[in-house]
Amino acid sequence: MADTSFDVVLVGGGPGGYVAAIRASQLGLKAAVVEREHLGGICLNWGCIPTKALLRVSEIRHTLDRLEQFGLSAKDVQVDLAKVVKYSRDVAARLSGGVAHLLKKNKVAVFDGHARLSGPGTLAVAKDGKPVAELRAKHIILASGARARTLPGLEPDGKLVWTYKEAMVPESLPKSLLIIGSGAIGMEFASIYRDLGSAVTVVEVLPRVLPVEDAEISGLALKAFEKQGMTIHTGASVSALKKAGGKVTATVAHADGNTGEIKVDRVILAVGIVGNVEEIGLEGTKVEVEKSHIVTDSWMQTGEPGVYAIGDVTGPPWLAHKAMHEGVLCVERIAGVADVHPLNPANIPGCTYCRPQVASVGLTEAAAKEQGLRIRVGRFPYLGNGKALALGEPEGLVKTVFDAESGELLGAHMIGAEVTELIHGYVIAKTLEGTEAELINTIFPHPTLSEMLHESVLDAFGRALHI
């Protein structure tokens, strides 16, 4: 019989769970993971990774549409949707198998089933309603993740009204598509389907697209999306969906009080997530749930002794890299590692892989001003960068926000080609508590897109060289 006594048990094998288990094992703790569906969780199987595979395909399709710009030509380019979906699923499957290998390599026990708290330091694991094991652990970390949020009257049916899962495995390409919500998930799917040839309409209840981003970046994104042919309605909401004849008619209420109808082939609901807090045995414990997410302290500890929570089942931002960092931080604290520091939310980067890409870290210009800070703002456009022009990607902006008195980097906001690969430069600077002095005196290679990071910093202090 498998051993059922552990130092640490992770409930959920997503990014936070499997990374925490590996780190626990590295620290000499006996660790186990309970996963009810797929190792790697939503991110690896139905989120971050397969969507990036689809975005890569749509990006190539977009490039093929403008080959003439580069002096090239190709005839009769076709999209084989079944092969596109297979490519995406194969990438996810390969990485899921990689997670299993990593856990085995690090001697982490894996239990296939659904876990629920059944008493102090105890978890009952079942599969298809049948008991699998009863696990005991001094430390239990809940990493049960989240699922797509639904709205009354707009519930997905998996056929005409999709969540992200159905949107990743379409049997046919819809000629017209309505996306409800313009956050990261909504705009990534908008880019995928628009570049593959669908007519895309986006409805956002807030006044602007990508509403968590800096307002200037959000405005540039809107212009880019509309230039691509997307129809964007901000300050609007979908009040009803009617299905008939294989199509969906959406009633859209606008901020000015007017209403209209949009008829489309498919609808994607992208209005956020809710934590998986049900059926994991929180009843009768001191674990506090706020709305649909577990409340923790800065060390991921819940109100119940010995029970912790990390990742999407806790508070925002709901990002895989945040979950991984929380998992490592949590088990290092449990193991008594001396040099452990609470996570600083201001240093968590956010990335949206739509076209154009958007990335950011820290305070927006508006948030800095709301805090009463005196700031200096620098900007540098893609149009002034040689590598961007050579790539045929002249549209974009790098924006930096500094404290005018101390020179502290408060925030950075970017839109354009490959900004998700560039933002880490500012993240490192913020983590090291860098100022404009260190960034100005850093040598950036030429010709690269990264030079724009330097120029934006220089611009904030009146020293830009190439604009």
C-alpha positions in Angstrom: 0.0 0.0 0.0 1.3 3.5 -0.9 2.5 5.6 2.0 -0.1 8.1 3.1 1.8 10.2 5.7 3.5 13.4 4.5 5.0 16.6 5.6 3.2 18.6 2.9 0.3 17.7 0.7 -0.7 19.9 -2.2 -4.4 19.8 -3.2 -4.1 20.6 -7.0 -1.4 19.9 -9.5 -1.4 23.2 -11.4 1.5 25.6 -11.6 1.4 26.5 -8.0 0.8 23.0 -6.7 3.4 21.1 -8.6 6.1 23.8 -8.2 5.4 24.0 -4.5 5.7 20.2 -4.2 9.0 20.1 -6.1 10.4 22.9 -3.9 9.2 21.1 -0.7 11.0 17.9 -1.8 14.2 19.9 -2.6 14.0 21.2 1.0 13.9 17.7 2.4 10.1 17.6 3.1 8.1 14.5 2.2 5.6 15.9 -0.3 2.5 14.7 -2.3 0.2 16.1 -4.9 -3.5 15.3 -5.3 -4.8 16.1 -8.8 -8.3 15.2 -9.9 -7.9 15.8 -13.7 -4.6 16.9 -15.4 -1.2 17.6 -14.0 -0.3 21.1 -14.9 -3.8 22.4 -14.2 -5.8 24.8 -16.3 -2.8 26.9 -17.2 -0.9 24.1 -18.9 -3.8 22.1 -20.3 -6.5 24.7 -21.1 -4.9 28.1 -20.5 -1.5 29.7 -20.8 0.2 27.1 -22.9 -2.3 25.9 -25.5 -3.6 29.5 -26.1 0.0 30.6 -26.8 0.3 27.8 -29.3 -2.9 29.0 -31.0 -1.6 32.6 -30.9 1.6 31.5 -32.6 -0.5 30.0 -35.4 -2.6 33.1 -35.7 0.5 35.3 -35.7 2.0 33.2 -38.6 -1.3 33.6 -40.4 -1.1 37.4 -40.0 2.5 37.4 -41.2 1.5 35.4 -44.3 -1.1 38.1 -45.1 1.6 40.7 -45.4 4.4 38.8 -47.1 4.4 41.3 -49.9 5.7 43.9 -47.5 8.9 41.8 -47.2 9.2 41.1 -50.9 7.8 37.6 -50.6 4.8 35.9 -52.0 2.8 32.7 -51.3 -0.4 31.5 -53.0 -3.4 29.7 -51.7 -2.6 29.8 -48.0 -5.2 27.7 -46.1 -6.1 27.2 -42.5 -6.6 23.5 -41.5 -8.4 24.0 -38.3 -8.2 20.4 -37.2 -4.5 20.5 -37.5 -4.3 23.8 -35.7 -6.2 22.5 -32.8 -4.1 19.3 -32.8 -0.9 21.3 -32.7 -2.2 23.2 -29.6 -3.3 20.0 -27.8 -0.1 18.2 -28.6 1.9 21.0 -27.0 -0.2 20.9 -23.9 0.0 17.1 -23.7 3.8 17.1 -24.0 4.2 19.6 -21.1 1.7 17.7 -18.9 3.8 14.6 -19.4 6.8 16.7 -18.5 5.2 17.7 -15.1 4.6 14.1 -14.3 8.3 13.4 -15.0 9.5 16.3 -12.8 7.3 15.1 -9.9 8.7 11.6 -10.2 12.2 12.8 -10.5 11.8 14.8 -7.3 10.2 11.9 -5.4 6.8 13.6 -5.1 3.9 11.2 -4.6 1.0 11.8 -6.9 -2.6 10.7 -6.1 -5.2 10.7 -8.8 -8.5 11.9 -7.3 -10.4 14.6 -5.6 -9.2 15.7 -2.1 -11.2 17.3 0.7 -10.3 18.2 4.2 -11.7 15.5 6.5 -10.2 16.6 9.8 -7.2 18.4 11.3 -4.2 17.4 9.1 -6.3 14.9 7.2 -7.4 14.6 3.5 -9.9 12.2 2.1 -9.1 11.4 -1.6 -11.7 9.8 -3.8 -12.1 9.0 -7.5 -15.5 8.8 -9.2 -17.1 8.6 -5.7 -14.9 5.7 -4.5 -12.3 6.2 -1.8 -8.7 6.2 -2.9 -6.7 7.1 0.2 -6.7 9.0 3.5 -3.7 11.3 3.6 -2.2 12.8 6.7 0.0 15.9 6.7 1.2 18.5 9.1 0.9 21.1 6.3 -1.9 21.1 3.7 -1.7 23.6 0.8 -4.9 24.3 -1.1 -4.1 24.9 -4.8 -7.4 24.0 -6.3 -7.4 26.8 -8.9 -10.4 28.4 -10.5 -12.9 28.1 -13.3 -14.6 30.5 -15.8 -17.2 32.8 -14.3 -20.7 32.7 -15.8 -23.4 35.4 -15.8 -27.1 34.8 -15.3 -28.8 34.4 -18.6 -25.5 34.2 -20.4 -24.5 30.6 -19.3 -22.3 28.8 -21.8 -23.8 25.7 -23.4 -20.6 24.4 -25.0 -22.1 24.7 -28.5 -23.1 28.2 -29.4 -21.9 29.9 -26.2 -18.3 29.0 -25.3 -16.0 29.2 -22.3 -12.2 29.2 -23.0 -12.3 25.4 -23.2 -14.6 25.2 -26.2 -12.9 28.2 -27.8 -9.6 26.2 -27.9 -11.0 23.2 -29.6 -13.5 24.5 -32.3 -14.7 22.1 -34.9 -15.1 24.8 -37.4 -14.1 28.5 -37.7 -17.0 30.8 -36.9 -17.6 33.5 -39.5 -18.6 35.8 -36.8 -17.8 35.9 -33.1 -18.9 37.9 -30.1 -16.6 38.1 -27.1 -18.0 39.3 -23.8 -15.2 40.8 -21.8 -12.0 42.5 -22.9 -9.5 41.4 -20.3 -6.5 39.2 -21.1 -8.5 36.1 -22.0 -11.0 37.9 -24.1 -8.5 39.9 -26.1 -6.2 36.9 -26.7 -9.1 35.0 -28.2 -10.1 38.1 -30.1 -6.6 38.1 -31.7 -6.6 34.4 -32.4 -10.0 34.4 -34.2 -9.5 37.7 -36.0 -6.2 36.6 -37.5 -7.7 33.3 -38.5 -10.4 35.1 -40.4 -13.4 35.5 -38.1 -15.3 38.8 -37.8 -14.9 39.7 -34.1 -17.0 41.9 -31.9 -16.0 42.6 -28.3 -18.3 44.0 -25.6 -16.8 45.4 -22.4 -18.8 46.7 -19.5 -16.0 49.1 -18.3 -15.1 52.3 -20.1 -12.0 50.8 -21.9 -10.5 47.6 -23.1 -7.8 45.9 -21.0 -9.1 47.9 -18.1 -6.4 46.9 -15.6 -3.7 48.4 -17.8 -2.4 52.0 -17.9 -5.0 54.2 -19.7 -2.6 55.4 -22.4 -1.7 51.8 -23.3 -5.3 50.8 -23.2 -6.1 53.6 -25.7 -3.4 52.5 -28.0 -4.6 48.9 -27.8 -8.1 50.0 -28.8 -6.8 51.8 -31.9 -4.8 48.7 -32.9 -7.7 46.3 -32.4 -10.1 48.5 -34.4 -7.4 48.9 -37.2 -7.4 45.1 -37.5 -11.1 45.2 -38.1 -12.5 44.3 -34.7 -15.7 46.0 -33.5 -15.3 47.1 -29.9 -18.1 48.3 -27.6 -16.9 49.7 -24.3 -19.2 50.9 -21.5 -21.7 48.3 -22.7 -23.1 45.0 -21.5 -24.9 42.0 -23.0 -28.3 41.7 -21.3 -29.6 38.6 -23.2 -28.7 35.9 -25.6 -31.2 34.3 -28.0 -30.3 31.1 -29.8 -32.0 30.1 -33.1 -31.0 28.4 -36.3 -27.5 27.7 -35.1 -26.8 31.4 -34.4 -26.9 33.7 -31.4 -28.5 37.1 -31.1 -27.1 39.2 -28.3 -28.9 42.2 -26.9 -26.3 44.9 -26.0 -27.1 47.7 -23.6 -24.9 50.8 -24.1 -24.0 53.4 -21.5 -26.1 56.1 -23.2 -29.2 54.0 -22.6 -29.6 52.7 -26.1 -29.8 49.0 -26.9 -29.0 47.1 -30.0 -28.7 43.5 -31.3 -25.7 41.6 -32.7 -26.2 38.3 -34.5 -23.2 36.0 -34.5 -22.2 32.3 -35.1 -20.6 31.9 -31.6 -20.1 33.7 -28.3 -17.2 33.5 -26.0 -17.8 34.4 -22.3 -14.6 35.9 -20.9 -15.7 37.7 -17.7 -13.3 36.5 -15.2 -12.9 33.5 -12.9 -14.3 32.0 -9.6 -12.2 30.0 -7.2 -12.7 26.3 -6.7 -13.7 26.5 -3.1 -16.6 24.0 -3.1 -16.3 20.4 -2.2 -12.8 20.7 -0.6 -14.0 20.4 3.0 -13.9 24.0 4.1 -17.1 23.6 6.1 -16.4 23.6 9.8 -12.9 25.0 9.4 -11.6 28.5 10.1 -10.8 29.0 6.4 -12.3 32.3 5.3 -13.8 32.7 1.8 -14.3 36.2 0.4 -16.7 36.1 -2.5 -15.2 33.0 -4.2 -11.6 33.2 -3.1 -9.8 32.0 0.0 -8.3 34.7 2.3 -4.7 34.2 3.3 -2.0 36.2 5.1 1.3 37.2 3.5 2.7 33.7 4.1 -0.3 32.0 2.4 -1.7 30.8 5.8 -5.5 30.6 6.1 -7.4 31.0 9.3 -7.2 27.2 9.9 -3.9 26.1 11.5 -1.8 24.0 9.1 -3.9 24.9 6.1 -2.5 27.2 3.4 -3.8 28.4 0.0 -2.0 29.6 -3.1 -2.8 30.5 -6.7 -6.1 31.2 -8.4 -8.1 30.0 -5.4 -6.8 33.0 -3.5 -6.9 36.7 -4.4 -5.8 38.6 -7.5 -3.8 38.9 -9.7 -4.8 35.5 -11.0 -1.6 34.6 -12.8 0.4 31.3 -13.1 3.7 32.9 -12.3 2.2 34.4 -9.1 0.9 31.0 -8.1 4.4 29.4 -8.6 6.1 32.1 -6.6 3.5 31.8 -3.8 4.0 28.0 -3.8 7.8 28.4 -3.4 7.4 31.1 -0.7 4.9 29.0 1.2 6.9 25.8 1.5 10.2 27.8 2.2 8.4 29.4 5.1 7.1 26.0 6.3 10.7 24.5 6.0 12.1 27.4 8.0 14.3 28.9 5.3 15.8 32.0 6.8 15.8 34.5 3.9 12.2 34.4 2.9 10.2 37.5 2.1 6.5 38.1 1.5 5.5 38.5 -2.1 5.3 42.2 -3.2 2.3 42.5 -5.6 3.9 45.6 -7.1 6.6 43.4 -8.6 4.3 40.9 -10.3 4.3 41.4 -14.1 1.1 41.1 -16.1 1.2 39.9 -19.8 -1.4 39.8 -22.4 -0.5 37.9 -25.6 -2.9 39.5 -28.0 -1.7 41.3 -31.1 -0.2 43.8 -30.2 1.1 42.3 -27.0 0.7 44.2 -23.7 2.9 43.9 -20.6 3.2 45.9 -17.4 4.5 45.9 -13.9 3.9 48.3 -10.9 1.9 51.5 -10.7 0.1 53.0 -13.7 0.5 56.8 -14.2 -3.0 57.4 -12.8 -2.4 55.2 -9.7 0.9 56.9 -8.9 -0.8 60.3 -9.1 -3.7 59.1 -6.9 -1.2 58.1 -4.3 0.0 61.8 -4.2 3.4 61.0 -5.7 5.3 63.5 -7.8 6.3 61.5 -10.9 8.4 61.6 -14.0 7.1 59.8 -17.1 9.2 58.6 -20.0 7.9 57.3 -23.4 9.6 55.8 -26.4 7.8 54.7 -29.5 8.5 51.6 -31.6 8.8 53.8 -34.6 12.1 55.1 -33.3 13.7 51.7 -32.9 15.8 50.2 -35.7 15.0 46.5 -34.8 11.3 47.2 -34.7 11.4 48.7 -38.1 13.5 45.8 -39.5 10.9 43.4 -38.1 8.1 45.3 -39.8 6.6 46.1 -36.3 6.7 49.9 -36.1 3.7 50.3 -33.8 4.1 50.3 -30.1 5.2 52.2 -27.0 7.3 51.7 -23.9 6.3 53.9 -21.0 8.0 54.3 -17.6 6.9 55.9 -14.4 9.4 57.1 -11.8 9.2 58.8 -8.4 10.5 62.3 -9.2 12.2 62.7 -5.8 13.9 59.3 -5.2 14.2 58.1 -8.8 12.5 54.8 -7.9 11.0 52.9 -10.7 7.3 52.9 -9.9 5.9 51.2 -13.0 6.4 50.2 -16.6 3.8 49.8 -19.3 4.4 48.5 -22.8 2.5 47.7 -26.0 4.0 46.2 -29.2 5.8 43.2 -30.6 7.4 40.9 -28.0 6.8 43.2 -25.0 6.0 40.1 -22.9 9.6 39.1 -23.5 10.9 42.5 -22.6 9.0 43.4 -19.4 11.3 41.2 -17.2 14.0 43.9 -17.6 11.8 46.3 -15.6 10.7 43.5 -13.2 14.3 42.8 -12.3 15.0 46.5 -11.8 12.0 46.8 -9.5 12.8 43.7 -7.5 16.3 45.1 -7.0 14.8 48.4 -6.0 16.6 50.1 -8.8 16.4 53.7 -9.7 16.9 55.7 -12.9 20.6 55.9 -12.2 21.1 52.1 -12.5 18.9 51.9 -15.6 20.5 54.9 -17.3 23.9 53.4 -16.8 23.0 49.9 -18.0 24.3 49.1 -21.4 21.7 47.7 -23.7 22.7 45.7 -26.9 22.1 47.2 -30.3 20.1 46.6 -32.4 17.4 45.1 -30.1 13.9 45.9 -29.1 15.3 46.1 -25.5 16.9 49.4 -26.3 13.5 51.0 -26.1 13.5 50.2 -22.3 16.6 52.4 -22.0 15.3 55.2 -24.2 12.1 55.4 -22.2 14.0 55.8 -19.0 16.2 58.4 -20.6 13.1 60.2 -21.8 11.7 60.4 -18.3 14.8 62.5 -17.4 15.0 64.6 -20.5 17.9 62.6 -22.0 16.3 60.5 -24.9 18.8 60.1 -27.7 16.8 58.7 -30.6 13.6 60.8 -30.6 
